[in-house]
Amino acid sequence: MAEKRSLSGLTEEEAVEFHDQFKTTFSAFLIIAAVAHVLVWVWKPWF
């Protein structure tokens, strides 16, 4: 029997796996960006 796929072409399991990875990498990006902003603010508050 063929697997049910969504409009993206992913199965339910693939979509869940992709979403979990996306959440992890996006959270890491946000943390790095926040730390960079704080460091720049500490270095030059007027920037």
N, C-alpha and C positions, 0 to 999 in steps of 0.2 A: 504494500500500500504506500502511496506517495505521502511524503511529509507535508503537513500544512505549513505554508509559508505566507508571510505578511507582504505588504506592498514593498518593503525594503528588501525582500528576498531572504530574510533570516527566519530560521525556525524559532520557536519560543525559547528553547534552551540557548541558542546562539544570541538571541536578543538580550536575555538575562545576563549572560556572560559578558557581552559587550557593554551593557549598562554598568555592571559592577566595575569593569576596568575603567570606563569613562569617569565614574565617580571618584575612583582612586586617583587618577592622573589629574583630574580637574581640581580636586582638593589639594594635591601637592602643588599645583600651579598657583592656587590662591594663597597658600601659606608662603611660598617663595616670594610672590609679589608683595604680600603684606610686610614681610621681613625687609625686603628691599626698600619699600616706602618708609618704614620706620628708620632704617639706617640712613637714608638720605635726609629725612627730617632731623635726625640727631646731628648729622654732619652740617647741614645748612638749613636752619628752620625757615628761612625766608624763601627757599627754593620752591 
